[in-house]
Amino acid sequence: MKATPPPNDSEVIGDVSQLPNRGFMKRHLLVLMMLACTGCAPAVTKVNVTDMAKSDALPLHDVRPASEKEDKIFSLLITSKEYGVLRAGDAKLSPAPVRLLQHEAFQKFASADHAPQVTVHHLVIYENMRSQLRSGAIGAGVGGVIGGLIGNAVANHDSSSQTHIIDEMSFNSVSEEYLRGQYDASENPDKGSVFIIYVDTDIDGKKVFTRTIASMKPHGDQNAFADAVQLAIKNHLSRYDASVTAAAPTASMTPAALVAPATASAPAVLATSRSSQMASAEAATTSIAQGVANQMGCGPVRASGDSTFVASCGSYDVAIDCDGAKCHPTHTMKANQ
């Protein structure tokens, strides 16, 4: 019987007729393997969580599609539209992402007399390294100093983290899964490698579906993958805080116009009243925004507009938008922007 020959390059990754030569292909595969680890987690990333066992009691129903729990590389062929997009399965993180969500929900919502019912419809993580991998492959093909500069330039690209509410129908209507791992120019203008994380939960009858985009570039000793997942979960759960309200004003917050001297003229009293009311309203709004920041574990808020604030959360900032007596986080950004 004739021995079956080992597969050649084209059988492993597809048609290579469009590529200059096999030497280029070998360099491209090497670049792919190296860059696939740039900003990524190792085989299993461990997250240290204190008092983890306490949250075991929180009822959580994981009804996600089985595919969302599994790794997948959509394509290794550089000419493919699916190239550079991966799905990261549960096994890459310990504890698994859903378990981290359960713990965070327990920390946030559980009390002595009530344990919320949590159902997870979606929690899926994509990695988009298309631009970095393609540029790295070009750099490998060019070789020498110029090729190295191409690879290094793309490897240094970064992006700001952000979380938005999305529509479930739009998510479900995507015809090809790799498209869920795409971003647009406004989200990632420098085309840095990013994690794109979808979280869809129902907690005590309230459904929230979010999409987070976070940089794959490590910052200091922090693990980019673990940071992105924890950020996505924290920002997602913060969307359940939309009804935070301010405390009633105390006696010390009484508008000065209400205790103005009787001899003051009517216009002066009116002007003082309006000014005091505005100051009181601004103080109340700031208090609400600070309450939202506190619930996310962030520091003091600072005004960035008439009804918007920014809170420092360590390595990143969170934008908070207020409307009347309600405030909610809108997106994250690089610290000190």
Order of alpha helices (4+ residues) and beta strands (2+ residues): alpha-alpha-beta-beta-beta-beta-beta-alpha-beta-alpha-alpha-beta-alpha-beta-beta-alpha-alpha-beta-beta-beta-beta
